[in-house]
Amino acid sequence: MKKIGILCAFLLFFVPPLFAQNTPSAEVAERSFRFEPVLEGDQVLHEFIIKNTGSAPLQIIKIESG
C-alpha cells in the first residue's frame, strides 16, 4: 500500500512538467475603451498594451472592433 502512495505522489508531482507545453498567454490590462463623441472626419487614437506572459511567442492573428 505504501508503494502505491509513493507511485501516485511521483506521478502527480513529477510527470506533468514533462508533458507541459510552451504556450503563449495574452495579458491585456484594458480590455475596452469608449471614445468621447468626435466630429466626422476627426482622427481618434487609443493604444492597447498587450503583454505575453506565456513561455512561447504570442501571435495576434485577428483584431475586431465592436
C-alpha positions in Angstrom: 0.0 0.0 0.0 2.9 2.4 0.8 4.4 1.7 -2.6 1.2 2.7 -4.4 1.1 6.0 -2.4 4.7 6.8 -3.4 3.9 5.9 -7.0 0.9 8.2 -7.0 2.9 11.1 -5.5 5.6 10.6 -8.1 3.0 10.6 -11.0 1.2 13.6 -9.5 4.2 15.9 -9.0 7.0 14.9 -11.4 5.3 13.6 -14.6 3.1 16.6 -15.6 6.0 19.0 -16.1 7.5 16.6 -18.6 4.4 17.0 -20.7 3.9 20.7 -20.2 4.0 22.7 -23.5 5.3 26.1 -24.1 2.2 28.2 -24.7 1.6 31.9 -25.1 -0.7 33.8 -22.8 -2.0 37.3 -23.5 -2.4 39.8 -20.6 -4.5 42.9 -21.5 -4.8 45.5 -18.8 -7.5 47.5 -20.5 -10.0 45.3 -22.5 -12.2 48.2 -23.8 -12.1 51.9 -24.3 -15.0 54.3 -25.0 -14.2 57.3 -27.1 -15.9 60.6 -26.5 -18.1 62.0 -29.3 -16.0 63.4 -32.2 -16.7 65.3 -35.3 -17.0 63.3 -38.5 -13.6 63.1 -40.2 -11.6 63.6 -37.0 -9.0 61.0 -36.3 -9.0 59.3 -32.9 -6.4 57.0 -31.5 -6.0 54.8 -28.5 -3.3 52.3 -27.7 -3.9 48.9 -26.0 -0.9 47.3 -24.4 -0.8 43.5 -24.7 1.8 41.6 -22.7 2.8 38.0 -23.4 3.0 36.3 -20.0 3.5 32.8 -21.6 6.6 30.9 -22.5 6.1 30.9 -26.3 5.8 33.6 -28.9 2.3 35.3 -29.0 0.8 35.8 -32.4 -2.1 38.2 -32.8 -4.0 36.9 -35.8 -7.2 38.9 -35.8 -8.5 42.1 -34.1 -12.1 43.3 -34.3 -13.7 46.5 -33.1 -17.1 46.4 -31.6 
